[in-house]
């Protein structure tokens, strides 16, 4: 993967502003430490930072191609998994290739199909193409939103970047948030409303969208969306189709000119990917697959089973590693290091995030990157197939809000009354929830149960899944590790979207249709193992460390956090000597993670010099 940034300006000669564009690229260096490149004309500056995965020589960027008297310049972050099919199709149309890189295949796809090129792509991507003759910028983002892209515009200028930090490196972009940005942080956070960039005037290009920018202005277009239609396949054919799509997706995503590994938790999703990937590498003569898992100091002593984490992972990891014949590596993280690195988590996201859930992934990826450049991970199967407890619990289904944000009253109590009066947390949350429901593509004639389940799947795919994809992208790319997510293949998402609930929940098991499709791919014990989420620490050392750090902030009269919180309420929480048994956000974020989120919020306000206006 890579980092991209750019500036289009109709009023300023950007050949005289090269240093600013270079700064916008430089702050993305962790996304692409291997090469840097820039391209300038009077009205455009483009910056690229490259992590080399495919074709070291043929994939250099910005990539420039001339065709029929026009010139096209592209910066690209991502990976295409249908490059060979594109090359064949384009060669048949008379195009010649100078490399085997997906970068060249992508640029020629744009030259041939123009703005419709995205409809021919299978992959994870954001890219920008400057059409010299038409003086038009084209930006596009993959269908599911695996790769990020932010933009802003002002006074005849348009800026874009892979991360918020690229925009903030421009002198005209200020670290300001208004009432809505504050509500995103305090109410939706660590999630985010699609399209919202939190900082004033900053937007996110939504998944499945492209935009064009020229002297006529900015125009956005939605090129992909979920389509609701009757599911025509019977159970047997559905199981077969899910299996075929899954296996094909995993094997496509093994393409790489550098070593590749998988993340293995011993759960259904990562284990299935590992099994198929191991077979795929052996078929390609690429040797034994390496797998990686993460755990925490003291978890063997302090682990407590609960609804979200019914058992520990260790024995299942060993079982899968032996079954798939992998060389396995277990990374054990320090609980004190988790607390110490909360600052790094903020720098990676440019926002307060998922606390140790973020930081542990950052530390995990940092260890993997010592030996590998590409990893494959099992994210997003639960959103697509219905694996979370909230798909199966009536109180969550009937909550009339996002199931991961049901404790809004508890959250509201920790803020000052004047802040609550300003952002109106309950109203803001309900507004965003209703907006999401209004987007759901309905199916005429669907019964009440399937109608509600379709809503739940839509909420998870478009509001919850982006939280995890943001986390995966920022934490891994902050260590220069590319992580691929096969369950986000749009063909699989489209097909499973219309499978009725009773079939998805086949045999009364969570993700039952996926489990049926994986028969023979996994050991039976793993195939039937209840869902376990990403591993977290249970060691009280982390609770104590975050409590101590938050105490320090509370005792600092100049801490910016104090402008937002009800200090007395937070001090009461800090003086408790035990954790809470119910997450305040998602599945894993309990009291220590609330402490850590407030710590990260203070770091963000301070280090990014955020002004609330």
Buried (B, 14 or more C-beta within 10 A) or exposed (E): BBBBBBBBBEEBEBEEBEEBBBBBBBBBEBBBBBBBBBBBBEBBBBBBBBBBBBBBEBBBBBBBBEEEEEEBBBBBBBBBBBBBEBBEBBEEEEBEEEBBBBBBBBBBBBBBBEBEBBEBBBBBBBBBBBBBEEBBBBBBBBBBBBBBBBBBBEEEBBBBBBBBBBBBBBEEBBBBBBEEBBBBBBBBBBBBBBEBBBBBBBBBBBBBBBBBBBEEEBEBEEBBBBEBEEBEBEEEEBBBBBBEBBBBBBBBBBBBBEBBBBBBBBBBBBBBBBBBBBBBBBEEEEEEBBBBBBBBBBBEEBBEEEEBBEEBBBEBBBBBBEBBEBEBBBBEBBBBBBBEBBBBBBBBBBBBBBBBBBBBBBBBBBBBBEEBBBBBBBBBBBBBBBBBBBBEEEEBBEBEBBBBBBBBEEBBBBBBEEBBEBBBBBEBBBBBBEEBEEBBEEBEEBEEEBBBBBBBBBBBBBBBBBBBBBBBBBBBBBBBBBBBBBBBBBEBBBBBBBBBBBBBBBEEBBBBBBBBBBEEBBBEEBBEBEBBBBBBBBBBBBBBBBBEBBBEBBEEEEBBBBEBBBEEEBBEBBEEEEBBEEBBBBBBBBBBBBBBBBBBBBBBBBEBEBEBE
